[in-house]
Amino acid sequence: MVFWDTSALLKLYVAEPDSNAFATIARSEEPLAISAWTTHEILCGLHRKELLRDLKAGGAEAIYQSILQQVTSGALHVISYTATVAQRTTEVIRGCYGARTPVAIRSLDALQLGSALAGGAIEMVSADARMRAGAKIFNLRVLPAGE
């Protein structure tokens, strides 16, 4: 399973300089796995982009509705918050802060990474440096490579 962090998923909906690299990864036949938190986090990101005028007025909500439709259709596979996700998130926090080279993981990022691990992900797509570093601690292959 390939897990998509919000930072990467957003690039599929809003054009950024590196969006093409993420779009190439997304061409997989399997659904993109996301956390239950992602829909809320991406809505914030979309509204932030609209506020900064990177999206036209109303663009955030239009894109958000499209994302919700993809969740409903199964194109986006949501990993629900469960006791296993909670347990894995605790492991992520302890593992990141206790690593030889500590990673100052943020709470939502820890929940995202805990969701990925609980869902059985073997790869994580992320544009966030801390998330990528945390994923490596837990032996997830990080995409795009070389970022």
Backbone as JSON Lines, residues from 0, in Angstrom:
{"i":0,"aa":"M","n":[0.84,-1.18,0.0],"ca":[0.0,0.0,0.0],"c":[0.89,1.24,0.0]}
{"i":1,"aa":"V","n":[0.47,2.24,-0.77],"ca":[1.15,3.52,-0.82],"c":[0.29,4.54,-0.07]}
{"i":2,"aa":"F","n":[0.88,5.14,0.94],"ca":[0.18,6.12,1.76],"c":[0.56,7.53,1.3]}
{"i":3,"aa":"W","n":[-0.46,8.38,1.18],"ca":[-0.24,9.76,0.74],"c":[-0.43,10.73,1.89]}
{"i":4,"aa":"D","n":[0.61,11.47,2.21],"ca":[0.55,12.55,3.18],"c":[-0.19,13.73,2.54]}
{"i":5,"aa":"T","n":[-0.79,14.56,3.34],"ca":[-1.54,15.71,2.84],"c":[-0.68,16.62,1.97]}
{"i":6,"aa":"S","n":[0.58,16.81,2.35],"ca":[1.47,17.7,1.58],"c":[1.61,17.22,0.14]}
{"i":7,"aa":"A","n":[1.6,15.92,-0.06],"ca":[1.73,15.35,-1.41],"c":[0.38,15.35,-2.12]}
{"i":8,"aa":"L","n":[-0.66,14.96,-1.41],"ca":[-1.99,14.88,-2.02],"c":[-2.43,16.25,-2.56]}
{"i":9,"aa":"L","n":[-2.14,17.29,-1.83],"ca":[-2.51,18.65,-2.24],"c":[-1.94,18.99,-3.61]}
{"i":10,"aa":"K","n":[-0.76,18.49,-3.91],"ca":[-0.1,18.77,-5.18],"c":[-0.83,18.16,-6.38]}
{"i":11,"aa":"L","n":[-1.71,17.19,-6.1],"ca":[-2.49,16.61,-7.18],"c":[-3.67,17.49,-7.58]}
{"i":12,"aa":"Y","n":[-4.04,18.41,-6.71],"ca":[-5.23,19.25,-6.92],"c":[-4.91,20.72,-7.18]}
{"i":13,"aa":"V","n":[-3.73,21.15,-6.74],"ca":[-3.32,22.53,-6.93],"c":[-1.93,22.5,-7.58]}
{"i":14,"aa":"A","n":[-1.81,23.13,-8.72],"ca":[-0.55,23.11,-9.46],"c":[0.55,23.82,-8.68]}
{"i":15,"aa":"E","n":[1.64,23.08,-8.47],"ca":[2.84,23.61,-7.84],"c":[4.0,23.19,-8.73]}
{"i":16,"aa":"P","n":[5.18,23.8,-8.57],"ca":[6.29,23.47,-9.47],"c":[6.62,21.97,-9.57]}
{"i":17,"aa":"D","n":[6.44,21.24,-8.48],"ca":[6.78,19.81,-8.5],"c":[5.57,18.89,-8.61]}
{"i":18,"aa":"S","n":[4.41,19.43,-8.95],"ca":[3.18,18.62,-9.03],"c":[3.29,17.46,-10.0]}
{"i":19,"aa":"N","n":[3.99,17.63,-11.12],"ca":[4.09,16.56,-12.12],"c":[4.73,15.3,-11.55]}
{"i":20,"aa":"A","n":[5.74,15.46,-10.7],"ca":[6.4,14.29,-10.1],"c":[5.41,13.5,-9.25]}
{"i":21,"aa":"F","n":[4.55,14.2,-8.54],"ca":[3.56,13.55,-7.69],"c":[2.44,12.93,-8.52]}
{"i":22,"aa":"A","n":[2.07,13.6,-9.6],"ca":[1.03,13.07,-10.5],"c":[1.5,11.76,-11.12]}
{"i":23,"aa":"T","n":[2.77,11.66,-11.44],"ca":[3.32,10.43,-12.01],"c":[3.19,9.28,-11.01]}
{"i":24,"aa":"I","n":[3.48,9.53,-9.76],"ca":[3.37,8.5,-8.72],"c":[1.91,8.08,-8.55]}
{"i":25,"aa":"A","n":[1.0,9.04,-8.68],"ca":[-0.43,8.78,-8.44],"c":[-1.07,7.93,-9.53]}
{"i":26,"aa":"R","n":[-0.39,7.68,-10.61],"ca":[-0.97,6.92,-11.72],"c":[-1.1,5.43,-11.43]}
{"i":27,"aa":"S","n":[-0.84,5.04,-10.22],"ca":[-0.96,3.64,-9.81],"c":[-2.4,3.16,-9.98]}
{"i":28,"aa":"E","n":[-2.55,1.87,-10.14],"ca":[-3.89,1.29,-10.3],"c":[-4.62,1.17,-8.96]}
{"i":29,"aa":"E","n":[-3.88,1.13,-7.86],"ca":[-4.53,0.97,-6.56],"c":[-4.95,2.32,-6.0]}
{"i":30,"aa":"P","n":[-5.97,2.34,-5.13],"ca":[-6.41,3.61,-4.54],"c":[-5.29,4.24,-3.72]}
{"i":31,"aa":"L","n":[-5.31,5.55,-3.63],"ca":[-4.34,6.26,-2.8],"c":[-4.82,6.17,-1.36]}
{"i":32,"aa":"A","n":[-3.97,5.69,-0.48],"ca":[-4.34,5.55,0.94],"c":[-4.07,6.87,1.65]}
{"i":33,"aa":"I","n":[-5.05,7.29,2.45],"ca":[-4.92,8.53,3.22],"c":[-5.44,8.3,4.64]}
{"i":34,"aa":"S","n":[-5.08,9.18,5.53],"ca":[-5.55,9.14,6.9],"c":[-6.94,9.76,7.02]}
{"i":35,"aa":"A","n":[-7.65,9.37,8.05],"ca":[-8.94,10.0,8.35],"c":[-8.77,11.5,8.57]}
{"i":36,"aa":"W","n":[-7.58,11.92,8.95],"ca":[-7.33,13.34,9.23],"c":[-7.1,14.14,7.95]}
{"i":37,"aa":"T","n":[-6.77,13.46,6.87],"ca":[-6.36,14.13,5.65],"c":[-7.43,15.05,5.08]}
{"i":38,"aa":"T","n":[-8.69,14.61,5.09],"ca":[-9.72,15.46,4.5],"c":[-9.83,16.81,5.21]}
{"i":39,"aa":"H","n":[-9.63,16.81,6.51],"ca":[-9.69,18.07,7.26],"c":[-8.43,18.9,7.01]}
{"i":40,"aa":"E","n":[-7.31,18.23,7.01],"ca":[-6.04,18.93,6.8],"c":[-5.97,19.52,5.39]}
{"i":41,"aa":"I","n":[-6.47,18.79,4.4],"ca":[-6.42,19.31,3.03],"c":[-7.4,20.46,2.85]}
{"i":42,"aa":"L","n":[-8.54,20.42,3.54],"ca":[-9.47,21.55,3.45],"c":[-8.81,22.82,3.97]}
{"i":43,"aa":"C","n":[-8.06,22.72,5.04],"ca":[-7.32,23.88,5.55],"c":[-6.31,24.37,4.52]}
{"i":44,"aa":"G","n":[-5.57,23.42,3.94],"ca":[-4.57,23.78,2.92],"c":[-5.2,24.46,1.71]}
{"i":45,"aa":"L","n":[-6.34,23.95,1.28],"ca":[-7.03,24.54,0.13],"c":[-7.51,25.96,0.44]}
{"i":46,"aa":"H","n":[-8.09,26.15,1.62],"ca":[-8.54,27.5,1.99],"c":[-7.35,28.45,2.16]}
{"i":47,"aa":"R","n":[-6.23,27.95,2.66],"ca":[-5.03,28.78,2.78],"c":[-4.59,29.24,1.4]}
{"i":48,"aa":"K","n":[-4.61,28.31,0.42],"ca":[-4.21,28.66,-0.94],"c":[-5.19,29.66,-1.56]}
{"i":49,"aa":"E","n":[-6.47,29.51,-1.26],"ca":[-7.46,30.47,-1.76],"c":[-7.22,31.84,-1.13]}
{"i":50,"aa":"L","n":[-6.94,31.88,0.16],"ca":[-6.66,33.14,0.84],"c":[-5.44,33.84,0.23]}
{"i":51,"aa":"L","n":[-4.44,33.05,-0.15],"ca":[-3.22,33.6,-0.77],"c":[-3.4,33.87,-2.26]}
{"i":52,"aa":"R","n":[-4.6,33.59,-2.78],"ca":[-4.95,33.79,-4.18],"c":[-4.23,32.83,-5.13]}
{"i":53,"aa":"D","n":[-3.8,31.69,-4.6],"ca":[-3.28,30.62,-5.46],"c":[-4.43,29.85,-6.09]}
{"i":54,"aa":"L","n":[-5.63,30.01,-5.54],"ca":[-6.87,29.45,-6.08],"c":[-7.86,30.58,-6.23]}
{"i":55,"aa":"K","n":[-8.73,30.48,-7.23],"ca":[-9.76,31.51,-7.39],"c":[-10.83,31.33,-6.3]}
{"i":56,"aa":"A","n":[-11.6,32.35,-6.08],"ca":[-12.66,32.31,-5.07],"c":[-13.58,31.12,-5.33]}
{"i":57,"aa":"G","n":[-13.87,30.35,-4.3],"ca":[-14.71,29.17,-4.42],"c":[-13.95,27.92,-4.82]}
{"i":58,"aa":"G","n":[-12.71,28.08,-5.19],"ca":[-11.9,26.94,-5.63],"c":[-11.65,25.91,-4.54]}
{"i":59,"aa":"A","n":[-11.44,26.37,-3.32],"ca":[-11.17,25.45,-2.22],"c":[-12.33,24.48,-2.01]}
{"i":60,"aa":"E","n":[-13.53,25.0,-1.96],"ca":[-14.69,24.14,-1.72],"c":[-14.97,23.23,-2.92]}
{"i":61,"aa":"A","n":[-14.75,23.73,-4.13],"ca":[-14.97,22.89,-5.32],"c":[-14.01,21.71,-5.33]}
{"i":62,"aa":"I","n":[-12.76,21.96,-5.04],"ca":[-11.77,20.88,-5.0],"c":[-12.09,19.92,-3.85]}
{"i":63,"aa":"Y","n":[-12.46,20.47,-2.72],"ca":[-12.79,19.64,-1.56],"c":[-13.95,18.69,-1.87]}
{"i":64,"aa":"Q","n":[-14.96,19.17,-2.56],"ca":[-16.09,18.3,-2.93],"c":[-15.63,17.19,-3.87]}
{"i":65,"aa":"S","n":[-14.7,17.5,-4.75],"ca":[-14.14,16.48,-5.64],"c":[-13.4,15.42,-4.84]}
{"i":66,"aa":"I","n":[-12.65,15.85,-3.84],"ca":[-11.92,14.91,-2.99],"c":[-12.9,14.01,-2.24]}
{"i":67,"aa":"L","n":[-13.95,14.59,-1.69],"ca":[-14.95,13.79,-0.98],"c":[-15.6,12.77,-1.91]}
{"i":68,"aa":"Q","n":[-15.82,13.15,-3.17],"ca":[-16.37,12.2,-4.14],"c":[-15.4,11.05,-4.4]}
{"i":69,"aa":"Q","n":[-14.11,11.36,-4.41],"ca":[-13.11,10.31,-4.61],"c":[-13.05,9.37,-3.41]}
{"i":70,"aa":"V","n":[-13.3,9.9,-2.22],"ca":[-13.37,9.05,-1.03],"c":[-14.57,8.11,-1.18]}
{"i":71,"aa":"T","n":[-15.71,8.67,-1.55],"ca":[-16.94,7.88,-1.71],"c":[-16.78,6.8,-2.78]}
{"i":72,"aa":"S","n":[-16.11,7.14,-3.88],"ca":[-15.95,6.19,-4.98],"c":[-14.88,5.13,-4.71]}
{"i":73,"aa":"G","n":[-14.05,5.37,-3.69],"ca":[-12.99,4.42,-3.38],"c":[-11.66,4.74,-4.04]}
{"i":74,"aa":"A","n":[-11.59,5.81,-4.82],"ca":[-10.31,6.21,-5.43],"c":[-9.32,6.65,-4.37]}
{"i":75,"aa":"L","n":[-9.85,7.16,-3.26],"ca":[-9.05,7.48,-2.09],"c":[-9.5,6.54,-0.98]}
{"i":76,"aa":"H","n":[-8.57,5.75,-0.45],"ca":[-8.89,4.8,0.61],"c":[-8.55,5.45,1.95]}
{"i":77,"aa":"V","n":[-9.55,5.65,2.78],"ca":[-9.35,6.32,4.07],"c":[-9.07,5.29,5.16]}
{"i":78,"aa":"I","n":[-7.97,5.48,5.86],"ca":[-7.64,4.65,7.02],"c":[-8.26,5.31,8.23]}
{"i":79,"aa":"S","n":[-9.26,4.67,8.8],"ca":[-10.0,5.23,9.93],"c":[-9.15,5.26,11.2]}
{"i":80,"aa":"Y","n":[-9.51,6.17,12.09],"ca":[-8.83,6.23,13.38],"c":[-9.33,5.09,14.25]}
{"i":81,"aa":"T","n":[-8.42,4.24,14.65],"ca":[-8.74,3.07,15.48],"c":[-7.74,2.99,16.63]}
{"i":82,"aa":"A","n":[-7.96,2.02,17.5],"ca":[-7.01,1.81,18.6],"c":[-5.62,1.46,18.05]}
{"i":83,"aa":"T","n":[-5.58,0.76,16.93],"ca":[-4.29,0.41,16.32],"c":[-3.59,1.66,15.82]}
{"i":84,"aa":"V","n":[-4.33,2.58,15.2],"ca":[-3.74,3.84,14.76],"c":[-3.22,4.62,15.97]}
{"i":85,"aa":"A","n":[-3.98,4.65,17.04],"ca":[-3.54,5.34,18.26],"c":[-2.24,4.74,18.79]}
{"i":86,"aa":"Q","n":[-2.17,3.42,18.83],"ca":[-0.98,2.73,19.31],"c":[0.22,3.02,18.41]}
{"i":87,"aa":"R","n":[0.02,2.93,17.1],"ca":[1.13,3.18,16.16],"c":[1.57,4.64,16.23]}
{"i":88,"aa":"T","n":[0.63,5.56,16.46],"ca":[0.98,6.98,16.57],"c":[1.86,7.21,17.79]}
{"i":89,"aa":"T","n":[1.54,6.56,18.9],"ca":[2.38,6.66,20.09],"c":[3.79,6.14,19.79]}
{"i":90,"aa":"E","n":[3.87,5.04,19.07],"ca":[5.18,4.49,18.66],"c":[5.93,5.48,17.78]}
{"i":91,"aa":"V","n":[5.22,6.15,16.89],"ca":[5.84,7.12,16.0],"c":[6.44,8.27,16.8]}
{"i":92,"aa":"I","n":[5.67,8.8,17.73],"ca":[6.15,9.93,18.55],"c":[7.41,9.52,19.31]}
{"i":93,"aa":"R","n":[7.34,8.39,19.99],"ca":[8.49,7.92,20.78],"c":[9.67,7.58,19.87]}
{"i":94,"aa":"G","n":[9.38,6.95,18.75],"ca":[10.45,6.58,17.82],"c":[11.13,7.77,17.18]}
{"i":95,"aa":"C","n":[10.35,8.78,16.81],"ca":[10.93,9.96,16.17],"c":[11.75,10.79,17.15]}
{"i":96,"aa":"Y","n":[11.21,11.02,18.33],"ca":[11.94,11.82,19.3],"c":[13.08,11.06,19.95]}
{"i":97,"aa":"G","n":[13.01,9.73,19.94],"ca":[14.06,8.92,20.55],"c":[15.09,8.4,19.57]}
{"i":98,"aa":"A","n":[14.99,8.79,18.31],"ca":[15.93,8.31,17.29],"c":[17.32,8.89,17.52]}
{"i":99,"aa":"R","n":[18.31,8.21,16.96],"ca":[19.7,8.68,17.06],"c":[19.78,10.14,16.59]}
{"i":100,"aa":"T","n":[19.14,10.41,15.47],"ca":[18.97,11.79,15.0],"c":[17.48,12.08,15.14]}
{"i":101,"aa":"P","n":[17.08,12.73,16.23],"ca":[15.65,12.93,16.49],"c":[14.94,13.72,15.39]}
{"i":102,"aa":"V","n":[13.7,13.36,15.18],"ca":[12.83,14.07,14.25],"c":[11.74,14.73,15.08]}
{"i":103,"aa":"A","n":[11.65,16.05,15.0],"ca":[10.65,16.8,15.77],"c":[9.31,16.72,15.06]}
{"i":104,"aa":"I","n":[8.72,15.54,15.1],"ca":[7.45,15.29,14.4],"c":[6.33,16.1,15.05]}
{"i":105,"aa":"R","n":[5.45,16.64,14.23],"ca":[4.29,17.39,14.73],"c":[3.15,16.4,14.97]}
{"i":106,"aa":"S","n":[2.18,16.81,15.76],"ca":[1.1,15.89,16.16],"c":[0.31,15.35,14.97]}
{"i":107,"aa":"L","n":[-0.13,16.19,14.05],"ca":[-0.89,15.68,12.9],"c":[-0.02,14.8,12.01]}
{"i":108,"aa":"D","n":[1.24,15.13,11.89],"ca":[2.14,14.28,11.1],"c":[2.31,12.92,11.77]}
{"i":109,"aa":"A","n":[2.4,12.91,13.09],"ca":[2.5,11.63,13.81],"c":[1.24,10.79,13.58]}
{"i":110,"aa":"L","n":[0.07,11.44,13.6],"ca":[-1.18,10.72,13.33],"c":[-1.22,10.19,11.89]}
{"i":111,"aa":"Q","n":[-0.71,10.98,10.96],"ca":[-0.64,10.53,9.56],"c":[0.27,9.3,9.45]}
{"i":112,"aa":"L","n":[1.44,9.4,10.03],"ca":[2.4,8.3,9.96],"c":[1.88,7.08,10.72]}
{"i":113,"aa":"G","n":[1.24,7.28,11.86],"ca":[0.63,6.18,12.59],"c":[-0.46,5.5,11.76]}
{"i":114,"aa":"S","n":[-1.23,6.28,11.02],"ca":[-2.25,5.72,10.13],"c":[-1.61,4.88,9.03]}
{"i":115,"aa":"A","n":[-0.55,5.39,8.45],"ca":[0.15,4.66,7.39],"c":[0.64,3.31,7.9]}
{"i":116,"aa":"L","n":[1.25,3.31,9.07],"ca":[1.78,2.07,9.63],"c":[0.66,1.11,10.0]}
{"i":117,"aa":"A","n":[-0.39,1.63,10.6],"ca":[-1.53,0.77,10.97],"c":[-2.21,0.19,9.74]}
{"i":118,"aa":"G","n":[-2.21,0.93,8.65],"ca":[-2.84,0.48,7.42],"c":[-1.99,-0.48,6.6]}
{"i":119,"aa":"G","n":[-0.76,-0.7,7.03],"ca":[0.11,-1.63,6.33],"c":[0.88,-1.03,5.16]}
{"i":120,"aa":"A","n":[1.05,0.27,5.16],"ca":[1.79,0.92,4.08],"c":[3.24,0.46,4.06]}
{"i":121,"aa":"I","n":[3.77,0.35,2.85],"ca":[5.19,0.06,2.69],"c":[5.91,1.25,2.03]}
{"i":122,"aa":"E","n":[5.09,2.18,1.5],"ca":[5.62,3.39,0.87],"c":[4.81,4.59,1.34]}
{"i":123,"aa":"M","n":[5.49,5.74,1.43],"ca":[4.81,6.98,1.77],"c":[5.21,8.04,0.77]}
{"i":124,"aa":"V","n":[4.2,8.76,0.28],"ca":[4.44,9.89,-0.62],"c":[4.25,11.15,0.21]}
{"i":125,"aa":"S","n":[5.3,11.96,0.25],"ca":[5.24,13.18,1.07],"c":[6.21,14.22,0.53]}
{"i":126,"aa":"A","n":[5.83,15.49,0.68],"ca":[6.7,16.6,0.34],"c":[7.25,17.26,1.61]}
{"i":127,"aa":"D","n":[6.85,16.77,2.76],"ca":[7.22,17.36,4.05],"c":[8.48,16.7,4.58]}
{"i":128,"aa":"A","n":[9.51,17.5,4.83],"ca":[10.82,16.97,5.25],"c":[10.74,16.18,6.56]}
{"i":129,"aa":"R","n":[10.01,16.68,7.54],"ca":[9.9,15.95,8.82],"c":[9.15,14.63,8.64]}
{"i":130,"aa":"M","n":[8.09,14.66,7.85],"ca":[7.32,13.44,7.61],"c":[8.19,12.41,6.89]}
{"i":131,"aa":"R","n":[8.96,12.86,5.93],"ca":[9.83,11.96,5.17],"c":[10.88,11.34,6.11]}
{"i":132,"aa":"A","n":[11.46,12.17,6.98],"ca":[12.46,11.67,7.93],"c":[11.84,10.68,8.9]}
{"i":133,"aa":"G","n":[10.64,10.98,9.39],"ca":[9.94,10.07,10.29],"c":[9.61,8.75,9.63]}
{"i":134,"aa":"A","n":[9.17,8.8,8.38],"ca":[8.83,7.58,7.64],"c":[10.05,6.68,7.48]}
{"i":135,"aa":"K","n":[11.2,7.27,7.26],"ca":[12.44,6.48,7.1],"c":[12.8,5.76,8.39]}
{"i":136,"aa":"I","n":[12.53,6.38,9.53],"ca":[12.8,5.72,10.82],"c":[12.02,4.41,10.91]}
{"i":137,"aa":"F","n":[10.83,4.39,10.31],"ca":[9.98,3.2,10.37],"c":[10.06,2.36,9.09]}
{"i":138,"aa":"N","n":[11.17,2.56,8.38],"ca":[11.51,1.75,7.2],"c":[10.49,1.8,6.08]}
{"i":139,"aa":"L","n":[9.8,2.91,5.96],"ca":[8.92,3.09,4.82],"c":[9.75,3.66,3.66]}
{"i":140,"aa":"R","n":[9.48,3.17,2.47],"ca":[10.11,3.74,1.28],"c":[9.43,5.08,1.04]}
{"i":141,"aa":"V","n":[10.22,6.12,0.86],"ca":[9.69,7.47,0.72],"c":[9.75,7.91,-0.74]}
{"i":142,"aa":"L","n":[8.62,8.42,-1.21],"ca":[8.51,8.9,-2.59],"c":[8.12,10.37,-2.57]}
{"i":143,"aa":"P","n":[8.5,11.15,-3.57],"ca":[9.41,10.78,-4.62],"c":[10.82,10.61,-4.07]}
{"i":144,"aa":"A","n":[11.55,9.71,-4.67],"ca":[12.92,9.42,-4.24],"c":[13.79,10.64,-4.48]}
{"i":145,"aa":"G","n":[14.76,10.82,-3.62],"ca":[15.75,11.87,-3.81],"c":[15.32,13.26,-3.41]}
{"i":146,"aa":"E","n":[14.14,13.42,-2.85],"ca":[13.72,14.75,-2.43],"c":[14.38,15.13,-1.16]}
